């Protein structure tokens, strides 16, 4: 590929410019830690934690320091580019914003006119909800597309959480958050907060919070196939066979009934089908489940007793539970355990948050709906208007009416983050048109015809609309831009506004629309287009009537402390006249079939002469979150982290040495990667981290390419999905290994 010119002077600064102190946030992960920046002009000199921040309390991790690298990265796109192929060679040409918008609108409109609106697809990546301009103004453009081909990182991550909350509590965002600061017993499955700073539980400074838990006489227990960083500091850690968490959680519910530990307390008047749950879990005795899970019955019964008797306890399950074949059952079972022990909507248990801008009460986020329509090829169900990404490639590759022929990606790299990445890589290369809103030329965007780069996190203001709904303490925090963007740069909300305006005008020129539809659309885009996110925030705070104004946020850039989490779920349900159905129909139908999916003995040896089948799981590293972070030298320096963890017993069985390169193969593909032999993983299990695999030609991320690693999603299986929601199942993927 020909070299692309990307000259910039974004951080050229006079040495005589004054050094200023500015406060901001790190929005690279869910922790949204408060930061203090030393800035000289457009150059960031230092990044430190903000001790005055009421949520993060001075905590900082290596990712936050790397914000400086991201801002200064010479590989980062700062102007729109279009892909040109000449003599079989690809090159990227810098173009004006006006030309870029016209190319995008024409390309998308052409596909829609020829093949229908569902032929135009959208994929929104994880950072979409970390940048509030995407949330406030993205729907204005995406709504114009009128397509059911909508996808996002939700279905490679937390979809089971949303579905269960929708069923039980009436809203997909009504997710009770562990009251970490007050609990006396916390049980964690499939989560590693010390590496993630929480996930669907915004909890920066978590190490100090776990220390405080012990100091007040509490206990931390971790159930995980790997001895994670969190497991290493826990009071107890128990290995479990990947993919059997549902069996273990159901055995805990069985024990609560069997040993008369069920005590919903204040929740009981709201709970329906308690007896039906008891009957449904009757087959899942701890003594029976032990052969599947690897956790003995005595341990299960003891932990159930300790949880039920603790003065404030909570069960929390995260990524490792959601991304497996029984993810929905897992998240349902966790809620049922917390409900049956009276630990939902109580201090020290699991509580809803009370953010200044409440997306539930204001109805700014849909309550959710499930299985209203299904995907064209496989028949996978939608949730909240989105189809699961596990079907995205097949919808592009399978001919016929409704075939996806154009794609818009926003802040995402699905080639490295969705199952069977090589298949998706192939599918993207066959699209009629593709546009990416992204500031890197990466493994996904290299297929785009046009790339529209927004400003980066330190170049625009921020208010966290989503993760303050999930924080362990109620706060409100608005951050001004830390440095000014380069001349001519556009924020994401400005990109969406202009795309919406031009696309509507282009579509209406050939499609019939009523006068009322046109006027409504023009009015909405006219108002939204003129109002930046900060103005919408000011309006929202005024309408919320919680005694907090935008002026107060400006005066307190470190954040305003709104206090600890308080019980509010019961009162909210009673106000709406709603009860909690403990046994939704889909769960009722699934439980009888659950036993049939487990192997007889998880660790049984392979027959002589056959390669043993191992179970692949992912893992999280504090220095990594998304694939584009690997373009920071400070994050990828040091010992290699893209290694395959394997237990000494399994390594010895195949005569493997630490550091030796092996081939890891699954049904869909294979990768080569060095092994790390360690007892910190369960026998029969291997682990690869997420987000690596920067060895595709045509990208322009030089540091990442030098530390390419292997993509776990080249061997995860798009056909291996969660049984109810079709969420991607990355945990317990069957693989085979051999020396390379």
JODA-V538233 format. One record per backbone hydrogen bond with DSSP energy under -0.5 kcal/mol. NH is the residue of the N-H (numbers start at 1). CO is the residue of the C=O. Records with the same first field share a line. If there is no record, write none. Layout:
NH->CO / CO
This chain:
2->90
12->9
17->14
20->18 / 39
22->20 / 37
24->35
26->33
27->25
32->29
35->24
36->48
37->22
38->46
39->20 / 37
40->43
41->18
43->40
45->38 / 43
46->38
48->36
50->34
51->49
53->50
57->53
58->50
59->56
64->61
65->61
66->62
67->64
68->65
70->66
71->67
72->68
73->69 / 70
76->73
77->439
81->451
82->93
83->449
84->91
86->84 / 89
89->86
91->84
93->82
95->80
100->96
101->97
102->98
103->99
104->100
105->101
106->102
107->103
108->104
109->105
110->106
111->107
112->108
113->109
114->110
115->111
116->112
119->116
120->117
121->119 / 406
122->149
123->408
124->151
125->123 / 410
127->411
128->125
129->126
130->127
131->127 / 128
132->130
134->131
135->131
136->132
137->133
138->133 / 134
140->137
141->137 / 138
142->138
143->139
144->141
145->141 / 142
146->142 / 143
150->148
151->122
153->124
155->152
156->153
157->154
159->154
161->158
162->158
163->159
164->160
165->161
166->162
167->163
168->164
169->165
170->165 / 166
171->165
172->367
174->171
175->173
176->174
177->351
179->349
180->178
182->179
183->179
184->312
185->312
186->219
187->314
188->186 / 221
189->316
190->223
195->192
196->192
197->193
202->470
203->197 / 201
209->205
210->206
211->207
212->208
213->209
214->210
215->211
216->212
217->214
218->213
219->184
221->186
222->236
223->188
224->222 / 238
227->680
228->226
232->228
233->229 / 230
234->230 / 231
235->220
236->220
238->222
241->293
244->241
248->244
249->245
250->246
251->247
252->248
253->249
254->250
255->251
256->252
257->253
258->254
259->255
260->257
261->256
262->256
263->340
267->264
268->265
270->267
271->267 / 268
272->580
277->273
278->274
279->275
280->276
281->277
282->279
284->281
285->283
288->285
289->285
290->286
291->288
292->289
293->289
294->290
296->294
300->296
301->297
302->298
303->299
304->300
305->301
306->302
307->303
308->304
309->305
310->306
312->310
314->185
316->187
318->189
320->190
321->318
322->318
323->319
324->321 / 322
327->324
330->326
331->327
332->328
333->329
334->330
335->331
336->332
337->333
338->334
339->335
340->336
341->337
342->339
343->338
344->338
345->350
349->346
350->343
351->177
353->469
358->356
359->357
362->358
363->360
364->359
365->359
371->382
375->380
382->373
383->386
384->369
386->383
387->150
391->388
392->389
393->389
395->391
396->392 / 393
397->393
398->394
399->397
403->400
404->395
405->119
406->119
407->433
408->121
409->407 / 435
410->123
411->437
416->413
417->413
418->414
420->716
421->713
423->420
424->420
425->421
426->422
427->423
428->424
429->425
430->427
431->428
432->405
433->405
435->407
436->450
437->409
438->436 / 452
442->440
446->442
447->444
448->445
449->434
450->434
451->81
452->436
453->451
454->452
455->490
459->456
460->457
462->479
464->477
465->463
469->466
470->467
472->202
474->563
475->473
476->560
479->462
482->458
483->458
489->486
490->453
495->491
496->492
497->493
498->494
499->495
500->496
501->497
502->498
503->499
504->500
505->501
506->502
507->503
508->504
509->505
510->507
511->507
518->514
519->515
520->516
521->517
522->518
523->519
524->520
525->521
526->522
527->523
528->524
529->525
530->526 / 527
531->527 / 528
532->530
535->532
536->532
537->533
538->534
539->535
540->536
541->537
542->538
543->539
544->540
545->541
546->541
553->549
554->550
555->551
556->552 / 553
559->556
560->476
561->559
562->474 / 560
563->474
565->472
572->568
573->569
574->570
575->571
576->572
577->574
578->573
580->270
581->579
582->272 / 580
587->584
588->584
589->585
590->586
591->587
592->588
593->590
594->590 / 591
595->591
596->593
597->594
598->595
602->291
604->601
610->607
614->612 / 735
615->684
616->614 / 733
617->686
624->621
625->626
629->626
630->627
631->628
632->629
633->631
635->632
636->632
637->633
643->641
644->674
645->643 / 687
646->676
647->685
651->647
652->648
653->649
654->650 / 651
655->652
656->651
659->675
660->657
662->673
663->738
664->662 / 671
665->663 / 736
666->669
671->664
673->662
675->660
676->644
678->646 / 676
682->225
685->682
686->615
687->645
688->617
690->619
691->416
693->708
694->708
695->693
699->696
700->441
705->701
706->702
707->703 / 704
708->705
712->689 / 710
714->711
715->712
716->712
718->716
720->717
721->719
722->727
723->325
726->722
728->155
729->720
730->323 / 728
731->323
732->616
733->616 / 730
735->614
736->665
738->663
740->661
